[in-house]
Amino acid sequence: MELQSQHEPISAGFPKQLDIAKVSVYALSFLSAGMFLFLPFVNLLHPSPWQRWMGTIHGFASLLATVVAVYAGHLAFPLLRGSNKILPQMRTLTFWSTFIAFLGIATGNLAYMRYRAGMNFGGARAWLKENSPLGQYVLMEYHEFTVLFTLPLGVACTWILWHYGDSILEKENRPVLTATCVALMAMMFFAMGGLVTGLGVAKIHAL
C-alpha cells in the first residue's frame, strides 16, 4: 500500500494519452498553417523586382482572403442545417471575408498593370499569348473574372446576415438562408479557384 501511494503522484503528473494527441494535433495545425501562409514570401527571393514586391503583397492578400473565405464557406454547411450557435460568428466572419477579398482584388489590380506590360518590357501577358496561349486564355481568363465574384457575393451575404439577424433561421426565411449559404459556398469555390489559377500563371511566367 505504501509503495502504491508513492507511485500515484508520479503517474498523476504524466499527461494523458488524449492530452498528448490533442497537443500534437494543434501543434501540427499551427505549423502547417504557418508554412502555408509563408508561401507568398518566397516571392522576395525572385530576381524580378516587380515580382518581389507586387507578387509578395498580392500573394499574401489573396492567400489570406482564400483562407478566410474557405473557413466561412465550411461554416455555411452547419448554418444551412440551422445551427444558431455559429450565426454571430458567421456575421463577423463574412464581413471580414468580404473586406479581405476586396484587398486581394485591389492588390491584384495593382499587379495586373504590370502583367499587361508589352513584350519589350517583359510583360507576362504578352509572353503568355506568344508562348503559352492556354495559360493566358484558360488560366488567366478564369483567374481574372471569377475572382471578382467573391466581392459582390461577400457584400450580399454580409448585408443579408446583418439585416435579418437571428430571424434568418426562422421557417419563413428558409429560402433566404439557403441562398446565403450557397453564395458563401460559391465564394469559397471562386476564391480557391482564383488562388490555384493565379499560382499556375505565376509558375509559368512571373511579373
Secondary structure as UniProt FT lines:
FT   HELIX           2..13
FT   HELIX           17..37
FT   HELIX           39..45
FT   HELIX           49..50
FT   HELIX           51..55
FT   HELIX           56..80
FT   TURN            81..82
FT   TURN            85..86
FT   HELIX           87..115
FT   HELIX           119..121
FT   HELIX           124..131
FT   HELIX           133..134
FT   HELIX           135..140
FT   HELIX           141..146
FT   HELIX           147..149
FT   HELIX           150..164
FT   HELIX           165..169
FT   HELIX           171..173
FT   HELIX           174..204
//
